[in-house]
Amino acid sequence: MTLALLWFKGLLARHPARLVGAMFGVALTVALLASIGAFIAGSAASMTKRAIAAVPVDWQIQLNPGTDPQKVVAAITKATAYTALEQVGYADVVSLSATVGGTTQSTGAGKVLGLSPRYRQLFPAQLRPLIGPLDGVLVAQQTAANLHVTLGDSVTIERQGLPTVTVQVAGVADLPNSDSLFQAIGVPPGSAPQAPPDNVLILPAAQWHQLFDPQATAHPDSIYTQLHVQIAHTLPSSPGAAYTYVQALAHNVEAQIAGSATVGDNLAAQLDAARADALYAQVLFLFLGLPGIALGVLLTMAVAASGATRRRLEQALLRTRGTSIAQIIRLASSEALIVGGGGIALGVLLAYLAATFVAPAGAMQSTTSLWWTLAAALTGLVVALVAVLVPAWSQARSNTVASARAIVGRGVTPLWQRIYLDVILLIIAAVVFWRTASTGYQVVLAPEGVAASSVAYETFLAPLCLWLGGALLAMRLWRGGLLRGRAALTALLRPIAHGLAGMVAAALQRQRALITRGVVLVALAFSFAISTAAFNTTYNAQSRVDAQLTNGADVTVTAPAAAGLETRLAQLKALPGAGSVVAMQHRFAYVGNDLQDIFGIDAVHIGAATTMSNAFFGSGNAPATLQALAATPDGVLVAAETVKDFQLMPGDILNLRLQNARDHQYHMIPFHFIGIVREFPTAPKDSFLVANASYIAQQTGSAAAEVILMQAKSDPTALASSARTVVASLSGSKVSDLGTTQRAISSSLTAVDLHGLTQLELLFAVLLVAAATGLIMALGLAERRRIFAVLQALGAKRGQLGAFLWSEGLLILAGGALIGTVIGFGVAQMLVKLLTNVFDPPPEALAIPWTYLVVVAAAAIASTIVAILSAQATARRPVVEALRDI
């Protein structure tokens, strides 16, 4: 015990920098791993909550004819608790018609819903009032436009096999979730209708039963009933686990009701999408953070290795005084435990401080986060034991004389260098990247309807092998360059060392192993900082592009065709905060029997109001595609899925059916297929069409614009507020801004908000760069105090000593920064390419984080200057005192 205390006292007195440096390396490793764990847990729970909140109705249970609803309700009650349950009636009708202003308008087949008064309160997201209250007979927005009806008008319903009936309109409503409300339940995937019905009436439940119970008797296939259910949301925090749990509940209900009803599980479908996003988030968090964790381990190892010469001398002295190998190992173990314990305590504190500022609220308090913290602490302890104990045990096994003898000569070439491991790793990176990037692949696989989901981690062999192979190649080149490139090194150092350049180059050549280690560590630190910053900056920039794609522009104004939105175009252009303002049509067209959205645009000017990315078009060239569309009046851009389904070739005539403004019937209009469109502002995820607005207006007899895209000069929110005052009097008008849309889509993957993680990782990257440049250099220079003391004893002046220090410091900093920059951008480019599915649309190029790069460079330069000035201060100590201290 006495020997251990003396040993520890000696470490604190003579080598505090080495002890604190090792603790700092362990602390960074522990803090980064624990923080990433907190983000994984916090983001998964957040994504689950957001996914649940986005579902208007958890279950739509469709009853088979003759089924007793109470039997199904009893099965639901037995399976799970629920917060809302209402019965909804669906009726197919032949047509709807209305006579307004002396003209009669009629529609094709439609749907009539029967809703109870409680439904509107229990499921508020299903109905949005546009005109009038949500009581009485409601007309869907599109139906009101088709029939030209409003409050007080009458609509005639043509029932199947029964006389027509007339109802009076009490209000006009929007159905925001019509896709799920009218989904086909219990049919094979792909056979459901492609779009919800255009013509919808909503009746109070009592009135619906009065009108359609007779139709149920005459034509039972035209009437069906659903139970809409909101279950209790006591679900697991992980989207994957929640998906499995909810799906099991639905299966339990179906098993109990024995085929008398089918569950449309909207909640499971939403969680199904979220679980893939959660796995993508996990991939991002781990892969962006793991290089930093590995760097923290390497940093700890390097700090421990920096005292190898001194440790060898100390152990040799202990051996000559009779200390056994077991005692030396025990002393080293105490040092390792001190390093590990101090590093773990500091690391956990750093993790909690970081989580307080950048992690989701309460992220560190969850059970999953606590397990991550425990795993991080155990990792830190193992790192400390390996970093200190392994070299101590290896050196202790040597005999006393041999362990004290300096190593002279070139030494043995490492095995990895003899087998060209660096080249092998780079070849593997190139091959894996080529195979994954050039073929269809998915990093995250979450098959529809399958509870299990997985990550293709082998995909990340490419960036991992590039990172490791680049580091080893840099080590090979630097060691070889320092060994054989003395003349070039002398010329390079002449501006710093002047007449001592040759002597300094010779000294650096003899220290090539230490110089190379420093360069590689600095390069790895820079590569981690740059790859993380470049990827995250690209990701964040692309999330704004995704929001703009969803919203349409900085500010988007929409209204039904009959509202006359185009009449407000001049006023919107005149708003103070408005830049370019462009009108766009949003109609519907039949491709065969498939109803799709069609957008009529001004191909010449639309790019001034919103982003037209090359990734939007199959040609990969947005300007050329838009120019070709403008040059072809009847041209149309078609979604890739439709092109495949209908076997279209460029130049083919595509006959579409669009609604004519005069008779409100769908008529065939010929278009020429000129290209493929993948994405488009405000367009849905599935198939759609893009054509010239002038041609659509000519063929349909209406130049009405349903959408206006507005570019904001400054704040989109302020511009949106001004636009609302302009269109407030238009029936059914809606104004949305970019910021609101970006927050709304933050539950899907471009979805996973990386802002907090970005701050965390970039903070640790700066710390790792500073540690790699400053701490390693300072410890290396401190280990060579004897050399500087001898030089001073021989009469070296302060400027001459400085030449050695500044040459070594700047060489390590410049070499590491250059190599790290190349590797960092290479890894970032690979990640962006491999994670193409994360981006919607994919970025055309990396976003360069210039501000952050300046911060990283400043931190590296500052830490290098501090280390060199500290070494100079040490070198100015009296020679006798310096030699005695050594």
BELSUL-V481213 format. One record per backbone hydrogen bond with DSSP energy under -1.0 kcal/mol. CO is the residue of the C=O (numbers start at 1). NH is the residue of the N-H. E is the energy in kcal/mol with one decimal. If there is no record, write none. Layout:
<<CO,NH,E> <CO,NH,E>>
This chain:
<<1,5,-2.3> <2,6,-2.5> <3,7,-2.4> <4,8,-2.6> <5,9,-2.7> <6,10,-2.4> <7,11,-2.2> <8,12,-2.3> <9,13,-2.2> <10,14,-2.9> <11,15,-1.8> <15,19,-1.8> <16,20,-3.1> <17,21,-2.7> <18,22,-2.1> <19,23,-2.1> <20,24,-2.6> <21,25,-2.2> <22,26,-2.3> <23,27,-2.9> <24,28,-2.5> <25,29,-1.8> <26,30,-2.7> <27,31,-3.1> <28,32,-2.4> <29,33,-2.1> <30,34,-2.7> <31,35,-2.5> <32,36,-2.4> <33,37,-2.0> <34,38,-2.1> <35,39,-2.1> <36,40,-2.5> <37,41,-2.5> <38,42,-2.9> <39,43,-3.1> <40,44,-2.0> <41,45,-2.1> <42,46,-2.3> <43,47,-2.8> <44,48,-2.0> <45,49,-2.1> <46,50,-2.4> <47,51,-2.4> <48,52,-2.4> <49,53,-2.4> <50,54,-1.2> <52,55,-1.6> <58,266,-1.2> <58,267,-1.8> <59,229,-2.7> <60,264,-2.5> <61,227,-2.4> <62,262,-2.3> <64,67,-2.1> <68,72,-1.2> <69,73,-2.4> <70,74,-2.2> <71,75,-1.5> <72,76,-2.3> <73,77,-2.6> <74,78,-1.9> <75,79,-1.8> <76,80,-2.6> <81,232,-2.6> <84,230,-2.7> <86,228,-3.1> <88,226,-2.7> <89,114,-2.2> <90,224,-2.1> <91,112,-2.2> <93,110,-1.7> <95,158,-2.3> <96,107,-2.7> <97,156,-3.3> <98,105,-3.1> <100,103,-1.5> <103,100,-2.5> <105,98,-2.6> <110,93,-2.2> <111,201,-2.1> <112,91,-1.6> <113,203,-3.4> <114,89,-1.8> <115,205,-1.8> <118,122,-2.5> <119,123,-2.6> <123,126,-1.6> <128,174,-3.1> <131,172,-2.6> <137,170,-3.0> <137,171,-1.1> <138,202,-2.6> <139,173,-2.3> <140,144,-2.7> <141,145,-1.9> <142,146,-2.3> <143,147,-2.5> <144,148,-1.2> <144,149,-1.4> <150,153,-1.9> <153,169,-3.3> <155,167,-2.5> <156,97,-1.9> <157,165,-2.0> <158,94,-2.4> <165,157,-3.5> <167,155,-2.8> <169,152,-2.7> <171,139,-2.1> <172,130,-2.6> <172,131,-2.1> <173,141,-1.6> <174,128,-2.2> <175,178,-1.3> <177,181,-2.5> <178,182,-2.2> <180,183,-1.2> <188,191,-1.9> <199,111,-2.5> <200,140,-2.2> <201,113,-2.9> <202,138,-2.8> <203,115,-2.4> <204,208,-2.6> <205,209,-2.4> <206,210,-1.9> <207,211,-2.0> <208,212,-2.8> <209,213,-2.0> <212,216,-1.9> <213,217,-1.2> <214,218,-2.0> <215,219,-3.6> <219,222,-2.2> <220,223,-1.0> <222,92,-2.5> <224,90,-2.6> <225,63,-2.7> <226,88,-3.0> <227,61,-2.8> <228,86,-2.1> <229,59,-2.3> <230,83,-3.2> <230,84,-1.4> <232,234,-1.0> <233,235,-1.3> <238,242,-2.9> <239,243,-2.5> <240,244,-2.1> <241,245,-2.3> <242,246,-2.8> <243,247,-2.5> <244,248,-1.9> <245,249,-1.9> <246,250,-2.2> <247,251,-2.2> <248,252,-2.0> <249,253,-2.0> <250,254,-2.3> <251,255,-2.3> <252,256,-1.9> <253,257,-2.1> <257,260,-1.4> <260,64,-2.6> <262,62,-2.5> <264,60,-2.3> <264,266,-1.5> <265,269,-1.8> <266,270,-2.1> <267,271,-2.5> <268,272,-2.1> <269,273,-1.4> <270,274,-1.9> <271,275,-2.4> <273,277,-1.6> <274,278,-2.7> <275,279,-1.9> <276,280,-2.3> <277,281,-2.6> <278,282,-2.5> <279,283,-2.6> <280,284,-2.8> <281,285,-3.1> <282,286,-2.7> <283,287,-2.9> <284,288,-2.4> <285,289,-1.4> <286,290,-3.4> <289,293,-2.0> <290,294,-3.0> <291,295,-2.2> <292,296,-2.2> <293,297,-2.0> <294,298,-2.6> <295,299,-2.6> <296,300,-2.1> <297,301,-2.5> <298,302,-2.7> <299,303,-2.5> <300,304,-2.4> <301,305,-2.6> <302,306,-1.5> <305,308,-2.0> <307,311,-3.1> <308,312,-2.4> <309,313,-2.1> <310,314,-2.6> <311,315,-2.8> <312,316,-2.0> <313,317,-2.2> <314,318,-2.2> <315,319,-2.5> <316,320,-2.1> <317,321,-1.0> <318,323,-2.5> <319,322,-1.7> <324,328,-2.1> <325,329,-2.5> <326,330,-2.2> <327,331,-2.5> <328,332,-2.6> <329,333,-2.6> <330,334,-2.2> <331,335,-1.9> <332,336,-2.6> <333,337,-2.8> <334,338,-2.1> <335,339,-2.6> <336,340,-3.3> <337,341,-3.2> <338,342,-2.5> <339,343,-2.5> <340,344,-2.8> <341,345,-2.3> <342,346,-2.4> <343,347,-2.8> <344,348,-2.9> <345,349,-2.0> <346,350,-2.5> <347,351,-2.6> <348,352,-2.4> <349,353,-2.4> <350,354,-2.9> <351,355,-2.7> <352,356,-1.9> <353,357,-1.2> <354,358,-2.7> <355,359,-1.0> <360,363,-2.1> <362,365,-1.1> <366,370,-2.1> <367,371,-2.0> <368,372,-2.1> <369,373,-2.6> <370,374,-2.4> <371,375,-2.6> <372,376,-2.5> <373,377,-2.5> <374,378,-2.4> <375,379,-2.3> <376,380,-2.5> <377,381,-2.2> <378,382,-2.4> <379,383,-2.6> <380,384,-2.3> <381,385,-2.5> <382,386,-2.8> <383,387,-2.8> <384,388,-1.9> <385,389,-2.5> <388,392,-1.4> <389,393,-3.2> <390,394,-2.4> <391,395,-2.5> <392,396,-2.3> <393,397,-1.3> <399,403,-2.4> <400,404,-1.0> <414,418,-1.8> <415,419,-2.2> <416,421,-2.9> <420,424,-2.1> <421,425,-2.7> <422,426,-2.0> <423,427,-2.2> <424,428,-2.5> <425,429,-2.5> <426,430,-2.1> <427,431,-2.7> <428,432,-2.9> <429,433,-2.2> <430,434,-2.3> <431,435,-2.5> <432,436,-2.5> <433,437,-2.6> <434,438,-1.6> <443,456,-3.8> <445,454,-2.7> <447,450,-1.8> <454,445,-2.9> <455,457,-1.9> <456,459,-2.0> <457,460,-1.8> <458,461,-1.7> <459,462,-1.0> <460,464,-1.8> <461,465,-3.0> <462,466,-2.2> <463,467,-2.4> <464,468,-2.6> <465,469,-3.0> <466,470,-2.5> <467,471,-1.7> <468,472,-2.5> <469,473,-2.7> <470,474,-2.2> <471,475,-2.1> <472,476,-2.5> <473,477,-2.7> <474,478,-2.6> <475,479,-2.3> <476,480,-2.5> <477,481,-2.9> <478,482,-2.7> <479,483,-1.8> <480,484,-2.4> <481,485,-2.5> <485,489,-2.4> <486,490,-2.6> <487,491,-2.1> <488,492,-2.1> <489,493,-2.0> <493,496,-1.3> <493,497,-3.3> <494,498,-2.1> <497,500,-2.1> <498,501,-1.7> <500,504,-3.1> <501,505,-2.7> <502,506,-2.2> <503,507,-2.3> <504,508,-2.7> <505,509,-2.2> <506,510,-1.9> <507,511,-1.4> <509,512,-1.2> <511,515,-2.7> <512,516,-2.9> <513,517,-2.1> <514,518,-2.2> <515,519,-2.7> <516,520,-2.6> <517,521,-2.3> <518,522,-2.4> <519,523,-2.6> <520,524,-2.7> <521,525,-2.3> <522,526,-2.7> <523,527,-2.7> <524,528,-2.3> <525,529,-2.3> <526,530,-3.0> <527,531,-2.7> <528,532,-2.1> <529,533,-2.4> <530,534,-3.1> <531,535,-2.3> <532,536,-2.6> <533,537,-2.6> <534,538,-2.2> <535,539,-2.8> <536,540,-2.9> <537,541,-2.4> <538,542,-2.5> <539,543,-1.9> <540,544,-1.2> <541,545,-1.4> <542,546,-2.7> <543,547,-2.1> <544,548,-2.5> <545,549,-2.5> <546,550,-2.3> <547,551,-3.1> <548,552,-3.0> <549,682,-2.8> <554,738,-2.2> <555,710,-2.7> <556,736,-2.4> <557,708,-2.5> <558,734,-2.5> <560,563,-1.6> <564,567,-1.5> <565,568,-2.0> <566,569,-1.2> <568,572,-2.3> <569,573,-2.3> <570,574,-1.4> <572,575,-1.1> <575,578,-1.6> <577,713,-2.9> <580,711,-2.9> <582,709,-3.2> <584,707,-2.3> <585,600,-1.3> <587,598,-2.4> <589,596,-3.3> <590,657,-1.7> <591,594,-2.0> <594,591,-3.3> <596,589,-3.0> <597,689,-2.2> <598,587,-2.8> <599,691,-2.9> <600,585,-2.9> <601,693,-2.3> <602,606,-2.1> <605,608,-1.8> <606,609,-1.2> <606,610,-1.3> <613,616,-1.5> <614,617,-1.4> <616,678,-4.1> <616,679,-1.4> <617,620,-1.5> <621,625,-2.1> <622,626,-2.6> <623,627,-2.2> <624,628,-2.4> <625,629,-2.1> <626,630,-2.5> <627,631,-1.9> <632,635,-2.5> <634,672,-2.8> <636,674,-2.1> <637,690,-2.2> <638,677,-1.7> <639,643,-2.2> <640,644,-2.3> <641,645,-2.6> <642,646,-2.5> <643,648,-1.9> <649,652,-2.5> <652,673,-2.9> <654,671,-1.6> <656,669,-3.6> <657,590,-2.3> <658,667,-2.8> <660,664,-1.8> <665,660,-2.9> <667,658,-2.2> <669,656,-2.7> <671,654,-3.3> <672,636,-1.9> <673,651,-3.5> <675,638,-2.4> <676,618,-2.6> <680,683,-2.2> <688,639,-1.3> <689,599,-2.4> <690,637,-3.3> <691,601,-2.5> <692,696,-2.0> <693,697,-2.6> <694,698,-2.0> <695,699,-2.3> <696,700,-2.3> <697,701,-1.4> <700,661,-3.0> <706,559,-1.9> <707,584,-3.2> <708,557,-2.5> <709,582,-2.5> <710,555,-1.9> <711,579,-3.8> <715,719,-1.8> <716,720,-2.6> <717,721,-2.0> <718,722,-1.9> <719,723,-2.4> <720,724,-1.9> <721,725,-1.1> <722,726,-1.0> <723,727,-1.8> <727,730,-1.9> <730,733,-1.6> <734,558,-2.9> <736,556,-2.7> <737,741,-1.9> <738,742,-2.6> <739,743,-1.9> <740,744,-1.9> <741,745,-2.1> <745,748,-1.7> <749,752,-3.1> <754,758,-3.3> <755,759,-2.2> <756,760,-2.4> <757,761,-3.1> <758,762,-2.6> <759,763,-2.0> <760,764,-2.3> <761,765,-2.4> <762,766,-2.1> <763,767,-2.1> <764,768,-2.8> <765,769,-2.6> <766,770,-2.7> <767,771,-2.6> <768,772,-2.9> <769,773,-2.4> <770,774,-2.9> <771,776,-1.8> <774,778,-2.9> <775,779,-2.7> <776,780,-2.4> <777,781,-2.7> <778,782,-2.4> <779,783,-1.9> <782,785,-1.4> <784,788,-1.8> <785,789,-2.8> <786,790,-2.7> <787,791,-2.5> <788,792,-2.3> <789,793,-2.3> <790,794,-1.8> <791,796,-2.6> <792,795,-1.3> <797,801,-2.4> <798,802,-2.2> <799,803,-1.5> <800,804,-1.1> <801,805,-2.0> <802,806,-3.4> <803,807,-1.7> <804,808,-2.1> <805,809,-2.6> <806,810,-2.5> <807,811,-2.0> <808,812,-2.2> <809,813,-2.4> <810,814,-3.0> <811,815,-2.3> <812,816,-2.3> <813,817,-2.5> <814,818,-2.3> <815,819,-2.2> <816,820,-2.9> <817,821,-2.1> <818,822,-1.7> <819,823,-2.6> <820,824,-3.0> <821,825,-2.3> <822,826,-1.8> <823,827,-2.7> <824,828,-2.4> <825,829,-2.4> <826,830,-2.0> <827,831,-2.6> <828,832,-2.5> <829,833,-2.0> <830,834,-3.1> <831,835,-2.5> <833,836,-1.1> <835,838,-1.8> <836,839,-1.1> <848,850,-1.8> <849,853,-2.5> <850,854,-2.1> <851,855,-2.0> <852,856,-2.8> <853,857,-2.6> <854,858,-2.7> <855,859,-2.5> <856,860,-2.5> <857,861,-2.8> <858,862,-2.8> <859,863,-2.4> <860,864,-2.1> <861,865,-2.6> <862,866,-2.5> <863,867,-2.2> <864,868,-2.5> <865,869,-2.8> <866,870,-2.4> <867,871,-2.1> <868,872,-2.4> <869,873,-2.3> <870,874,-2.1> <871,875,-2.4> <872,876,-1.2> <874,877,-1.5> <878,882,-2.6> <879,883,-2.7> <880,884,-2.3> <881,885,-2.2> <882,886,-1.2>>
